[in-house]
Amino acid sequence: MENKDSYNIVVDVDDTHLDFQDFAQTSALNNNILHDYPAPQTHQPNPVANNEPTSSIWSIMFWSKYFNVDTSQMVKRCTMSLQLDKEFIQDISAENFGPDLWGPFWISTTAIYSIFVSMIISSFISDRLEKPKGSKFSLLALSSAFLLIYSYSFLVPVALSFIIKYFGVSCSIIDVLAIYGYSNTIWVIVPILCIAPYSMIRWVAVAIGFTVSSIFIFRNIKMISERSNSKLNPVIIITIFLLSMALAVSMKFMFFSYAVVSK
């Protein structure tokens, strides 16, 4: 007869297949691809970071964090680019606010709009001061502005980042994109100055744009190389200044070269 007080013993055996898996490794891999350095680790987990998508870099949600920047932070970085502030590279570091791509996109688009408006106003002034010859503005010029500015702002820094890595300097593609994007802040102002119907003023304005933009890029790329304890190769320095000069000269002759002849 079975004892009523008898009971069964249940043994809890761990299933090795159900161990906790760290899905953050996927995110770390993406960070290594884009930033060339591991994501910073903190002692206290960030609940927001834990909810971030850990899928492929082709995911829209993965890129959304680079567009999550407030207006005050973006204005601050624009000001730093005009002042050639050495703290810019520190401001976009992972230990602080991190780089963003919304600023570079917004600044590049605003620079194109500034060129568009300045060309219309310049065409109006030219027609008023010259014998009537019709408007000199065309949609082809606007398309050229889109192609020139966006190529310089996004294609050039990606290519340059691979060149920098080729010469042994550890750098982040996102950082280089941010540097080039914010360096275009001066090119929002230059077209406004080039409305003046005087060739000398336009040349001076373009020269200022080239100087501020190229020095800002050079300083920050140099600081990236110093951060990785590497020496910046002269080829990279020459490439930076030549590309900046090519942009400045192209903008001068494509958009700011109208002549005025008195009636």
Secondary structure, DSSP 8 states (H G I E B T S, - for coil): ---TT----------GGG----THHHHHHHHHHHHSS-----SS--HHHHTS--S-TT-HHHHHGGG---HHHHHHHHHHHHTT-TTHHHHTSTTTT---SHHHHHHHHHHHHHHHHHHHHHHHHHHHHSS-------HHHHHHHHHHHHIIIIIHHHHHHHHHHHTT----HHHHHHHHHHHTTHHHHHHHHTTSS-HHHHHHHHHHHHHHHHHHHHHHHHHHHHHTT----HHHHHHHHHHHHHHHHHHHHHHS-------
